[in-house]
Amino acid sequence: MSTSFSSNPAAPASHFAEPRSADSSRLDLVNVRPWGGAPVDLAISEGFISAVEPHDPARPIPQDARLVDGKGLLALPGFANAHAHTDKSWWGKPWVSYGGEATTAGRIAHERAHRDELGIPGVEVSTAVMREYLRHGTTVQRTHVDVDLGVGLRGIEVVCEAVAGLDNTITTQIVAFPQDGVLRREGVLELLDAAAAAGADYIGGLDPATIDRDPVGQLDGIFRIAEKHGCGIDLHLHDGGELGAFQIELMADRTIRAGLEGKVNVAHGFAVGQLSPARQAALIERMAEAGMSMTTVSPLRVEPLPVRELLAAGVPVALGTDGFRDLWGPYGDGDMLKVALKFAQVSGLRYDEELTLALELATTVGAQFAGVASHNLSVGDRADVVLLEAENPMDALVRSPQRAVVIAGGKIVVAGGQLVR
């Protein structure tokens, strides 16, 4: 399909001509500016970037290739959502008023009481969420999927079916997530073990001290499963202050003992931002020794993570949406560019290199959290490209412009800001 896109916002955003070759696996994306640099031409073959050359208007395009003219638009790698809940949004459905108690336990109870009436989990639900991810340029995700006595492993099955139904345009890793607790419901550990045996990339946990009221027991149980199956651990930790820090220390000790360095993540981890400087530094050093990482959704009304200190110590950090428009709350739309902007704001970032860093955490760095080693518009990378009407990465971050074009795995999924698949 021969396609051209105008960088003039007053002009039509896209123009589709007759396909040059209906079954072509070659796509040439010309005149785009990766990270705001000089214009280049990208050759894409079999879903991967096969060549990156300085833009040359005279360069011949193979007759069997599709052509996308980027018209000098800013090019970024596809966004990476490192903390998603793809199984349980009511996006696309009529408005659902929140009616639960606004605590972690209250939100869990509210979700369990009402998810069935919304078809959660369901292929339609997960498909709607991921189509919104694609519309905003997200092509990589690590998604937590509820595993509990009510749904068993069905949530994982429907998310995988939805990913396949979208032609695997979103690279996906699965976290089997015990949203309702681990030890307080007999049989959940067995479900997590079954999920890991079936191929889940990670198993999760949730506030071992305040949900299960047995931090040693919960952590011993999930680390035992991770050791057995060789999967990773990604644990939600909302507990603050010293209680949260204590649990992170328990995780670090077990990570080193089990040889799981590089495979254990703390999601949220509010406690890290709530400690005295000396205590915080010691905890971050311990996390670095254990090869642990962190993901954040940059929530309001809590102390932000000390991202500069974490990164300086070698603790990787990535960003995620958490859930959006779900039974936990009505906010969010799945746009990782907005998440990166909020992260920059709550973290007090303002210099160009810091604003660019926020984008890197939401793209190249975040992709590593879903097993993608290289995700930076380089030769050999999966062809995940987002084109935006922006001067440079900083401009894109602070304005969050429409995603003019999104290419996912070499497939054009968005043109003119609209889904085309």
Sequence and secondary structure as in RCSB ss.txt:
>XXXX:A:sequence
MSTSFSSNPAAPASHFAEPRSADSSRLDLVNVRPWGGAPVDLAISEGFISAVEPHDPARPIPQDARLVDGKGLLA
LPGFANAHAHTDKSWWGKPWVSYGGEATTAGRIAHERAHRDELGIPGVEVSTAVMREYLRHGTTVQRTHVDVDLG
VGLRGIEVVCEAVAGLDNTITTQIVAFPQDGVLRREGVLELLDAAAAAGADYIGGLDPATIDRDPVGQLDGIFRI
AEKHGCGIDLHLHDGGELGAFQIELMADRTIRAGLEGKVNVAHGFAVGQLSPARQAALIERMAEAGMSMTTVSPL
RVEPLPVRELLAAGVPVALGTDGFRDLWGPYGDGDMLKVALKFAQVSGLRYDEELTLALELATTVGAQFAGVASH
NLSVGDRADVVLLEAENPMDALVRSPQRAVVIAGGKIVVAGGQLVR
>XXXX:A:secstr
 EEE  S TTS S EE   S TT  EEEEEEEEETT S EEEEEETTEEEEEEE  TT    TTEEEEEEEEEEE
EE EEEEEE TT B TTSS     S SSHHHHHHHHHHHTGGGT S HHHHHHHHHHHHHTTEEEEEEEEE BTT
TBTHHHHHHHHHHHHTTT SEEEEEEE TT STTSTTHHHHHHHHHHTT SEEEEE TTTTSS HHHHHHHHHHH
HHHHT EEEEEE   HHHHHHHHHHHHHHHHHHT TTSEEEEE GGGGGS HHHHHHHHHHHHHTT EEEE   T
TS    HHHHHHHT  EEE  B  SBTTBS   S HHHHHHHHHHHTT  SHHHHHHHHHHTTHHHHHTTT S  
SS TTSB  EEEES SSHHHHHHH   EEEEEETTEEEEETTEE  
